[in-house]
Amino acid sequence: MSRLRIAAVIPARLSSTRLPGKVLRPIAGRPMVEWVWRAAHLSGLMDPVVVATDAEEVAAALGARGIPFVMTSPDCASGSDRVREVARQIDADIYVNIQGDEPTLTVEFFPPLLALFERPEVQVATLAVRCPPQEADDPNAVKVVTALDGRALYFSRAKIPFDRDGVGVGAYRKHLGIYAYRKATLERFAALAPSWIEHAERLEQLRLLDNGIDIYVAGAPRDTIGVDTEADLERAEAMLTGMRGGAPRTA
């Protein structure tokens, strides 16, 4: 792995229908996106670690805090398109796409993700955790089923695999939306047209599977709090306030 150059890109849109301006919302004294950047930067596994945005307000906030960023086109349809645009400016062997609304990520998440690239057949890597029982039926918690070698068989918002005989599934697996791509695969992915199954599930990663591009899944150390609502923001605040580097607790 040491001979591979690994760049991390954090797509950060300012617009959000459910929580407007969320990437700049303060959590424990820092904008949300800064928590994500710090986790990736402090891992020491990726260089550079940049935020990709099309919003001047985000760029100004990042610049004021000394966080490197790349301005990307407002026409980018998805985070992966934004990562590809950055890849055309920053050369690397592997690009890690980290969502800007995952403030509870820590340095421990990156070693298992990147270790998958020690296997030459791995072109795309991602992470999953045991799905909390209360989220198994939640369509916002994406489930993944993998083969014995870690290769993803399918991702779905549905509860998969289906327990037909009611014998009990040992554990459903919840997908975490962090991806790493070899450069050629990132370019190929972004050039592909969305597939019908991607449209049906509203899951971009299905475009890869539909085109015969394997995704390998590593286990993450724990679940994260992806922030989409005010309630999510409050949970992240409670967690990060007590973490090293967060705002001090008040009596």
C-alpha positions as CSV (number, residue, x, y, z in Angstrom):
1,M,0.0,0.0,0.0
2,S,2.9,2.4,0.7
3,R,3.7,2.6,-3.0
4,L,0.2,3.7,-3.9
5,R,-0.7,7.4,-3.8
6,I,-4.1,7.8,-2.1
7,A,-6.1,11.0,-2.3
8,A,-9.3,11.7,-0.3
9,V,-12.1,13.8,-1.6
10,I,-15.0,15.1,0.5
11,P,-17.9,16.3,-1.7
12,A,-19.7,19.0,0.1
13,R,-22.8,20.5,-1.4
14,L,-24.3,23.5,0.5
15,S,-27.9,22.7,-0.7
16,S,-29.8,20.0,1.1
17,T,-33.6,19.6,1.0
18,R,-33.9,18.0,4.4
19,L,-31.3,20.0,6.3
20,P,-30.2,23.2,4.4
21,G,-26.6,24.2,4.6
22,K,-25.8,21.1,6.7
23,V,-22.1,20.7,5.8
24,L,-21.5,24.1,7.5
25,R,-23.8,23.5,10.5
26,P,-21.7,23.7,13.7
27,I,-21.2,20.6,15.8
28,A,-19.2,20.8,19.0
29,G,-17.6,24.0,17.9
30,R,-16.6,23.0,14.3
31,P,-18.5,23.0,11.0
32,M,-19.7,19.5,10.2
33,V,-17.4,19.1,7.2
34,E,-14.3,20.0,9.3
35,W,-14.9,16.9,11.5
36,V,-14.9,14.7,8.4
37,W,-11.8,16.4,7.0
38,R,-10.0,16.0,10.3
39,A,-10.7,12.3,10.6
40,A,-9.4,11.6,7.1
41,H,-6.3,13.9,7.5
42,L,-5.3,12.5,10.9
43,S,-5.4,9.0,9.6
44,G,-2.1,9.7,7.8
45,L,-3.1,7.3,5.0
46,M,-4.3,9.8,2.4
47,D,-2.5,12.8,0.9
48,P,-4.0,15.1,-0.1
49,V,-7.3,15.3,1.7
50,V,-9.5,17.9,0.0
51,V,-13.1,19.1,0.1
52,A,-14.8,19.4,-3.2
53,T,-17.5,22.1,-3.4
54,D,-19.3,24.4,-5.8
55,A,-20.4,26.9,-3.1
56,E,-18.4,30.0,-2.4
57,E,-19.8,30.1,1.1
58,V,-18.3,26.6,1.8
59,A,-15.0,27.6,0.2
60,A,-14.8,30.8,2.3
61,A,-15.4,28.8,5.5
62,L,-12.8,26.2,4.6
63,G,-10.3,28.8,3.6
64,A,-10.7,30.6,6.9
65,R,-10.0,27.3,8.8
66,G,-7.0,26.3,6.6
67,I,-8.8,23.3,5.0
68,P,-7.7,22.6,1.4
69,F,-10.5,22.6,-1.1
70,V,-11.1,22.3,-4.9
71,M,-13.9,24.2,-6.6
72,T,-16.0,22.0,-8.8
73,S,-18.8,22.5,-11.3
74,P,-22.3,23.1,-10.0
75,D,-23.4,20.8,-12.8
76,C,-22.0,17.7,-11.0
77,A,-24.9,15.3,-10.6
78,S,-23.4,13.3,-7.7
79,G,-20.6,13.1,-5.3
80,S,-18.8,10.6,-7.5
81,D,-18.9,13.1,-10.4
82,R,-17.4,15.7,-8.1
83,V,-14.6,13.2,-7.1
84,R,-13.9,12.5,-10.8
85,E,-13.6,16.2,-11.5
86,V,-11.0,16.5,-8.7
87,A,-9.2,13.4,-10.0
88,R,-8.6,15.3,-13.2
89,Q,-6.7,17.9,-11.2
90,I,-5.0,15.7,-8.6
91,D,-3.1,12.6,-9.7
92,A,-3.4,9.5,-7.5
93,D,-3.7,5.7,-7.8
94,I,-6.7,5.5,-5.5
95,Y,-9.4,8.0,-4.7
96,V,-11.5,7.8,-1.5
97,N,-14.9,9.4,-1.7
98,I,-16.0,10.5,1.8
99,Q,-19.4,12.0,2.4
100,G,-19.3,15.4,4.0
101,D,-22.3,14.6,6.3
102,E,-20.5,11.9,8.3
103,P,-19.0,13.9,11.2
104,T,-18.6,10.9,13.5
105,L,-16.1,9.2,11.2
106,T,-12.7,8.6,13.0
107,V,-9.3,7.5,11.8
108,E,-10.1,3.8,12.5
109,F,-12.4,3.6,9.5
110,F,-9.8,4.0,6.9
111,P,-7.3,1.1,7.5
112,P,-9.9,-1.7,6.8
113,L,-11.2,0.2,3.7
114,L,-7.7,0.7,2.2
115,A,-6.3,-2.7,3.2
116,L,-8.7,-4.2,0.6
117,F,-6.4,-2.8,-2.2
118,E,-3.7,-5.2,-1.2
119,R,-5.7,-7.6,-3.3
120,P,-5.1,-6.8,-7.0
121,E,-8.6,-7.8,-8.0
122,V,-10.2,-5.1,-5.9
123,Q,-11.1,-2.1,-8.0
124,V,-13.8,-0.6,-5.6
125,A,-14.0,-0.8,-1.9
126,T,-16.5,0.2,0.7
127,L,-17.5,-0.5,4.3
128,A,-20.4,-2.1,6.2
129,V,-21.4,-2.8,9.8
130,R,-23.9,-5.0,11.6
131,C,-27.3,-3.4,11.0
132,P,-29.0,-2.3,14.2
133,P,-32.2,-4.2,14.6
134,Q,-34.3,-1.0,14.7
135,E,-32.9,0.0,11.3
136,A,-33.4,-3.3,9.4
137,D,-36.8,-2.2,8.0
138,D,-35.7,1.4,7.5
139,P,-35.2,2.2,3.7
140,N,-32.8,4.9,4.6
141,A,-30.4,2.2,6.0
142,V,-29.0,0.5,2.9
143,K,-28.4,-3.2,3.4
144,V,-25.7,-5.2,1.6
145,V,-25.2,-8.9,1.0
146,T,-21.8,-10.2,0.3
147,A,-20.1,-13.4,-0.9
148,L,-17.6,-15.2,1.3
149,D,-14.7,-13.3,-0.3
150,G,-16.3,-9.9,0.6
151,R,-17.6,-9.2,-2.9
152,A,-20.9,-7.4,-2.8
153,L,-23.8,-9.4,-4.3
154,Y,-26.4,-6.7,-3.9
155,F,-27.3,-3.4,-2.1
156,S,-30.9,-2.6,-1.3
157,R,-33.1,-0.4,0.7
158,A,-35.2,-3.5,1.3
159,K,-34.5,-5.9,4.1
160,I,-32.1,-8.4,2.4
161,P,-31.7,-11.3,2.4
162,F,-35.3,-12.2,2.7
163,D,-36.0,-14.7,5.5
164,R,-38.6,-16.8,3.7
165,D,-39.0,-19.5,6.3
166,G,-38.6,-17.2,9.3
167,V,-35.6,-19.1,10.7
168,G,-33.8,-15.9,11.6
169,V,-31.1,-14.1,9.7
170,G,-27.9,-14.0,11.8
171,A,-27.2,-10.4,11.1
172,Y,-28.2,-7.9,8.4
173,R,-25.4,-5.7,7.2
174,K,-25.7,-1.9,6.9
175,H,-23.7,-0.2,4.2
176,L,-21.8,2.9,5.0
177,G,-21.4,5.3,2.1
178,I,-17.6,5.6,1.9
179,Y,-16.0,4.4,-1.3
180,A,-12.5,4.0,-2.6
181,Y,-11.8,3.5,-6.3
182,R,-8.7,2.8,-8.4
183,K,-8.3,5.7,-10.8
184,A,-9.3,3.9,-14.1
185,T,-12.4,2.4,-12.4
186,L,-13.5,5.9,-11.1
187,E,-13.2,7.2,-14.7
188,R,-15.2,4.2,-16.1
189,F,-17.9,4.5,-13.4
190,A,-18.5,8.2,-14.0
191,A,-18.7,7.6,-17.8
192,L,-21.5,5.0,-17.4
193,A,-25.1,5.8,-17.8
194,P,-27.3,5.2,-14.7
195,S,-28.9,1.8,-14.9
196,W,-32.6,1.0,-14.4
197,I,-31.9,-0.8,-11.1
198,E,-30.1,2.3,-9.9
199,H,-33.1,4.4,-10.7
200,A,-35.4,1.9,-8.9
201,E,-33.5,1.8,-5.7
202,R,-32.0,5.3,-5.9
203,L,-28.6,3.7,-5.1
204,E,-25.6,4.9,-7.3
205,Q,-23.4,1.9,-6.4
206,L,-25.8,-0.4,-8.3
207,R,-24.5,1.1,-11.5
208,L,-21.2,-0.6,-10.8
209,L,-22.7,-4.0,-10.2
210,D,-25.0,-3.7,-13.2
211,N,-21.9,-3.2,-15.4
212,G,-19.9,-6.0,-14.0
213,I,-17.6,-3.9,-11.7
214,D,-17.2,-5.7,-8.4
215,I,-17.4,-3.8,-5.1
216,Y,-15.6,-5.4,-2.1
217,V,-16.8,-4.7,1.4
218,A,-14.7,-4.5,4.6
219,G,-16.1,-4.4,8.1
220,A,-16.1,-1.0,9.8
221,P,-15.2,-0.6,13.5
222,R,-18.7,0.7,14.3
223,D,-21.7,2.5,12.9
224,T,-21.7,6.2,12.1
225,I,-24.2,9.0,12.4
226,G,-25.0,10.3,8.9
227,V,-26.6,13.7,9.4
228,D,-29.8,14.3,7.5
229,T,-32.1,15.8,10.1
230,E,-32.0,18.1,13.2
231,A,-32.3,15.0,15.3
232,D,-29.2,13.5,13.7
233,L,-27.4,16.7,14.3
234,E,-28.2,16.6,18.0
235,R,-27.0,13.0,18.3
236,A,-23.7,13.9,16.5
237,E,-23.3,16.9,18.8
238,A,-23.8,14.7,21.9
239,M,-21.2,12.3,20.7
240,L,-18.6,14.7,19.4
241,T,-18.7,17.1,22.4
242,G,-17.2,14.4,24.5
243,M,-14.5,13.5,22.0
244,R,-10.9,14.8,22.1
245,G,-10.7,18.0,20.1
246,G,-14.4,18.8,20.6
247,A,-15.8,21.7,22.6
248,P,-15.4,21.3,26.3
249,R,-18.3,19.9,28.3
250,T,-20.3,22.3,30.4
251,A,-21.5,21.7,33.8
